[in-house]
Amino acid sequence: MAKYDACLNIGHGNKYDGTYDPGACYGNYQEHLIATQIVENAAPKIRAKGINLHVGEQNYSNNILSGNTYAYNYAMSVHLNAGGGKRAEIWCPCKDNWLDIEFYVLTELSKLGLN
């Protein structure tokens, strides 16, 4: 079993059946391509902090878990919703008692101007 501290997932992209899902689109902008740029920028910075990071693409169950065995402490998926909003979303496991990491992530996102 491969063990990682965290997983950083690029939203959308190539589906398990070989089709392409660009995610939200506007003009020449595609959610998957922007999410890829964000992950490619963030991953080296996260690894430089000593975090053992796995980077995956598209939907979590098909491309990351199918036929593989991984263990993570945290998983993050990068998505950009349509509509021009300035909000961030964070999804927390129901059994998480402290949410320290989650509150840290929300604080850092708010420094970027996201609600």
KAURLIN-V433493 format. One record per pair of residues at least 24 apart in sequence whose C-alpha atoms are under 8 Angstrom apart, sorted by sequence separation. I is the first residue (numbers start at 0). J is the second residue. D is the distance in Angstrom with one decimal. If there is no record, write none. Layout:
# KAURLIN-V433493
I_J_D / I_J_D
This chain:
# KAURLIN-V433493
10_34_6.3 / 9_34_5.8 / 10_35_7.9 / 9_35_5.8 / 87_113_5.9 / 85_112_7.3 / 86_113_4.8 / 87_114_6.1 / 85_113_5.1 / 86_114_4.5 / 9_38_6.6 / 85_114_6.2 / 8_38_7.8 / 7_38_7.2 / 7_42_7.6 / 38_77_7.5 / 37_77_7.8 / 13_56_7.6 / 14_57_6.5 / 34_77_5.8 / 12_56_6.7 / 13_57_6.2 / 14_58_7.2 / 34_78_6.2 / 5_50_7.4 / 7_52_7.1 / 9_54_7.6 / 11_56_6.9 / 12_57_5.0 / 34_79_7.2 / 4_50_6.1 / 5_51_6.6 / 6_52_5.6 / 7_53_6.2 / 8_54_5.7 / 9_55_6.1 / 10_56_6.3 / 11_57_4.1 / 15_61_5.7 / 4_51_5.1 / 5_52_5.1 / 6_53_4.7 / 7_54_4.9 / 8_55_4.7 / 9_56_4.6 / 10_57_5.0 / 11_58_6.3 / 14_61_7.6 / 15_62_6.3 / 31_78_7.7 / 3_51_5.3 / 4_52_6.1 / 5_53_6.4 / 6_54_5.7 / 7_55_6.3 / 8_56_5.4 / 9_57_5.9 / 10_58_6.8 / 14_62_7.5 / 30_78_6.9 / 3_52_5.8 / 6_55_7.2 / 8_57_7.1 / 30_79_5.9 / 3_53_6.4 / 30_80_7.7 / 8_59_7.4 / 23_79_7.3 / 25_81_8.0 / 23_80_6.4 / 24_81_7.3 / 23_81_5.6 / 6_71_6.6 / 3_69_7.4 / 5_71_5.1 / 8_74_7.5 / 10_76_6.1 / 1_68_6.4 / 2_69_5.7 / 3_70_6.1 / 4_71_5.3 / 5_72_5.6 / 6_73_6.4 / 7_74_6.0 / 8_75_6.0 / 9_76_6.0 / 10_77_5.4 / 11_78_8.0 / 0_68_5.3 / 1_69_4.9 / 2_70_4.7 / 3_71_5.1 / 4_72_5.3 / 5_73_4.6 / 6_74_4.5 / 7_75_4.9 / 8_76_4.4 / 9_77_5.4 / 10_78_5.2 / 0_69_5.7 / 1_70_6.4 / 2_71_6.2 / 3_72_7.2 / 4_73_6.6 / 5_74_5.4 / 6_75_6.1 / 7_76_5.8 / 8_77_6.1 / 9_78_7.4 / 0_70_7.2 / 5_75_7.7 / 7_77_7.5
